[in-house]
Amino acid sequence: MRTLDVKEITSAVAEMAKETNHFLSSDVKCAISGRAKKEPWPVAKGVLEKIEENIAIAEEGVLPLCQDTGMACVFLEIGQDVHLVGGSVYDAVNEGVRRGYDEGYLRKSVVKDPLRRVNTKDNTPAHIHYEIVDGDQVKVILAPKGFGSENMSQIKMLPPSAGEKGVKDFVVKVCEDAGANPCPPIVVGVGIGGTFDKAALMAKEALLYPFDEENSDPYYAQMEAELLERINALGIGPQGFGGETTALAVKIKTAPTHIAGLPVAVNINCHVSRHAQRIL
């Protein structure tokens, strides 16, 4: 049994809060750069080049990638052979969010109650997902989620008879309905199967997958490629100005489901696809 002080979780979350809001991972940057080079529509090409310029400015570490520095979504994979000491894990995560957003001068966007709308003034509480896994390590993933894109996400409980066609048509329709609202080019996370809540969680988790790695299941790898092509054929383009770059990637995560159901969730992210992880 290994002992880990939760203060290490606090430090990791604080560091990642600042890091994710200033630096995009290399796979996201490469995808944007690649699409900028291939984009035939001059206006769209110019928008993508401006996005690249914005990324470069943010990497100076003073200004964030986007004014919406997101709600902190935290994924914890806790090894069953780890003994966490020093206090509450929940409190440790939120202290990290509080510290990171304060030290980074990042916008605080969380309200305490969904209807009374009073700002908590420190971007807490974080939205935390816990999973117990094998081993004696703790993986901490932080993914700040802006709500321009989150608001465009949808879930649908399809009948099994809808099949593959029904799933694909729904995903494309969600992106079409979103239009320019989520600041395209977008990243599309798709959760298929499980239950109502599980599908939504998988769609968000799919957004964490690297762009440059194909789905391990060839069937879903082909579906991701087809969906990306169909979404880009919508012609919405970067920031809604038209062109062939509406989406940068489509990622799918699946789970077993009931014989009577076919849950499908689509979680849309903007081109500022922010996430980082630490292994403690």
C-alpha positions, -999 to 999 in steps of 0.1 A, spaced: 0 0 0 14 34 -11 6 66 7 -1 98 -12 -8 132 4 -37 150 -13 -16 181 -14 1 166 -44 -33 165 -62 -38 202 -53 -5 212 -67 -11 192 -99 -45 207 -105 -33 242 -99 -4 237 -124 -27 222 -150 -53 250 -146 -27 275 -158 -11 252 -183 -42 242 -201 -54 277 -205 -22 288 -222 -9 258 -241 -26 234 -265 -13 199 -270 8 193 -301 -19 171 -318 -44 199 -316 -19 225 -330 -9 201 -358 -45 196 -368 -52 233 -370 -20 239 -389 -27 211 -413 -62 223 -420 -49 259 -426 -25 246 -453 -52 226 -471 -81 250 -467 -90 263 -502 -114 291 -491 -93 322 -486 -115 336 -458 -115 303 -439 -77 300 -444 -73 334 -430 -94 326 -399 -73 295 -392 -41 315 -395 -55 340 -370 -63 311 -347 -26 300 -350 -15 335 -342 -38 335 -311 -22 302 -300 13 317 -303 3 348 -283 -12 326 -255 19 305 -253 37 336 -241 19 328 -208 2 361 -202 -31 360 -221 -52 328 -221 -62 310 -253 -98 321 -248 -116 345 -225 -139 316 -215 -114 298 -193 -139 271 -187 -155 250 -159 -129 227 -145 -137 191 -154 -115 167 -135 -110 130 -141 -94 110 -113 -82 74 -118 -72 63 -83 -52 31 -79 -68 7 -53 -34 3 -37 -31 40 -29 -39 54 6 -48 90 2 -39 111 33 -39 147 44 -76 155 39 -105 153 15 -98 145 -22 -128 167 -31 -114 196 -12 -79 190 -26 -91 192 -62 -111 224 -55 -82 240 -37 -61 233 -68 -87 249 -91 -90 279 -67 -53 284 -66 -47 279 -103 -74 302 -115 -63 329 -90 -26 327 -97 -32 325 -135 -56 355 -134 -81 333 -152 -118 342 -155 -141 327 -128 -172 314 -146 -190 292 -121 -222 301 -103 -233 285 -71 -268 278 -81 -281 273 -117 -311 296 -113 -300 322 -87 -267 327 -106 -244 340 -79 -208 337 -89 -186 316 -66 -157 340 -75 -130 313 -75 -142 289 -103 -151 262 -79 -166 237 -75 -149 215 -101 -169 188 -119 -151 156 -107 -153 121 -120 -138 93 -99 -127 59 -110 -110 31 -90 -84 13 -110 -56 -13 -105 -22 -1 -92 -7 24 -68 -8 56 -88 -33 84 -93 -39 99 -127 -53 134 -127 -67 149 -159 -80 185 -160 -101 196 -190 -115 232 -187 -147 232 -207 -161 264 -221 -198 267 -224 -201 281 -259 -194 246 -271 -209 228 -241 -243 244 -248 -244 229 -283 -241 193 -270 -270 169 -272 -281 134 -262 -307 111 -277 -321 78 -267 -325 61 -301 -343 29 -306 -320 0 -315 -337 -1 -350 -321 32 -358 -288 14 -361 -255 28 -374 -273 52 -398 -294 67 -370 -263 73 -349 -243 89 -377 -273 111 -389 -278 123 -353 -241 132 -348 -241 152 -381 -274 169 -373 -261 180 -339 -231 197 -356 -253 212 -382 -276 227 -355 -246 240 -336 -235 261 -366 -211 288 -357 -221 289 -320 -193 266 -306 -165 286 -324 -156 260 -351 -135 243 -361 -149 219 -335 -139 187 -319 -167 161 -316 -168 136 -288 -194 108 -293 -206 84 -266 -226 54 -278 -242 28 -255 -243 25 -217 -272 44 -201 -284 80 -204 -258 93 -181 -230 70 -192 -233 80 -228 -229 117 -219 -198 110 -198 -183 89 -226 -188 117 -251 -169 141 -228 -141 114 -222 -138 109 -260 -127 146 -263 -96 136 -243 -84 111 -270 -53 122 -290 -61 134 -325 -32 114 -340 -43 80 -327 -69 60 -345 -97 42 -327 -84 8 -317 -116 -8 -332 -114 -5 -370 -152 -4 -373 -153 28 -352 -121 42 -367 -139 41 -401 -170 57 -385 -150 85 -371 -134 92 -405 -168 91 -423 -184 115 -397 -155 139 -399 -159 140 -437 -196 145 -435 -193 173 -408 -167 191 -429 -190 189 -459 -216 210 -441 -196 241 -451 -200 259 -418 -162 265 -417 -140 282 -392 -160 306 -370 -189 301 -394 -174 318 -424 -177 288 -447 -150 265 -460 -140 229 -456 -129 230 -420 -159 227 -397 -143 200 -375 -108 189 -366 -116 155 -352 -144 131 -343 -137 106 -314 -160 78 -304 -162 59 -271 -186 30 -266 -200 8 -238 -223 -22 -236 -260 -13 -234 -295 -27 -229 -312 -47 -256 -340 -21 -258 -318 10 -261 -293 29 -282 -281 59 -262 -261 84 -282 -245 116 -268 -225 143 -287 -202 166 -266 -189 194 -288 -157 212 -280 -143 243 -297 -109 243 -314 -94 253 -280 -95 216 -269 -78 219 -235 -67 191 -213 -36 179 -195 -27 151 -171 -4 142 -143 6 108 -129 12 109 -91 
